[in-house]
Amino acid sequence: MNQIDGRPLIIIPMGDPNGIGPEIVLKALLDPHVYDWCRPLVVGDAFCLAQTLSILDQKVHLHTIDSIEDAHFHFGFIDLVDLSHDGLETLKQGHVQALAGRCAFDYIHRSVALITAYGAGAIATTPINKESLRAANIPFIGHTEILAGLTDTDNPLTLFETSGLRVFFLSRHVSLREACDLVTFDRVYTTAKRCYQALKQLDVLEQPLAVAGLNPHSGEHGL
């Protein structure tokens, strides 16, 4: 690895091995332009990725590494931290399984450890399955909660960006009944201020903030 390489290091946990995560990762890294702007490092299982490569009929080299200094970070090599889970031959594509949930969590856990050790630019997550996480007795329901737990972050803020919109959430992973109860003046006001600060940090304050109403016309003073 070039120690003065200016491209940001992007850690990519493979996602649920029974889902589309491995395919998404491989297809993304089959684009040579990805390597122009970042150094991608996959955290997963070589067994699963090799199976997916065979299905895709693609010829790239899975380059397993023990240390980030051993990574190539150029097209044609997929640098991989291989966690080598036991029992992978029992996985069934498209099925909820405790092993799949455990693997998905372990990939994220190792990714956070790598960021802590090497100061990566970001984690680029891939799909996981909430039912498989629950089957594996993982005490988190999704990516946001996992990352918050692993980094000791209180009250994390989620941002989705799509088609020119940047969307924040007032609540996550709760029932519709509970989501309604969470819409309070103080919570909306505090969250709006946090959203403003996040956009300021990203230097993207050129557009106004809009707040979606829970009920038609945002209630019109209770009517």
C-alpha angles and dihedrals in degrees: 000000000000105000092206095048106136096202112110118250110241117194114209119195107205097232128219106346090215091057140058096282096100091049093049092050094049096045091049092051092047086071107089092204090069088071092055092071108024147023105237119203119185123210111200145084122308090210092063096041092049090053091051092047089054091052091048090047092225127150111218129128121251101217109197115200137191095198132029088235088069094059121112100202096197135109117282094038124079105203108216138185097209113208092188098210118198120244098027090140088069094061117114120205114242095013133115109243133164091226091056091051092048091050093049091051093046091053091055092044092054091045091057090048090053092050090050091050101041106022098238121196095238149329114248104203128206131204120299130180121241093204092053090048089053092047088055091051092244105165094220131078102207149351096287093052093044093051092045091051095047093048098039090241118162119213099355121205121230121208126185119191121198137147093353094311125114108202125195126189129229091198137011137204098356132121120270089250092055092043089058091051091051092061100097130145094246094047094048092046094048093046092048090054091049091049090052091051091048092051090047090052089051090047092234104122096126093107129061123252116248127192119210115224121233096218133028113300088358090281101292093239095319098316 
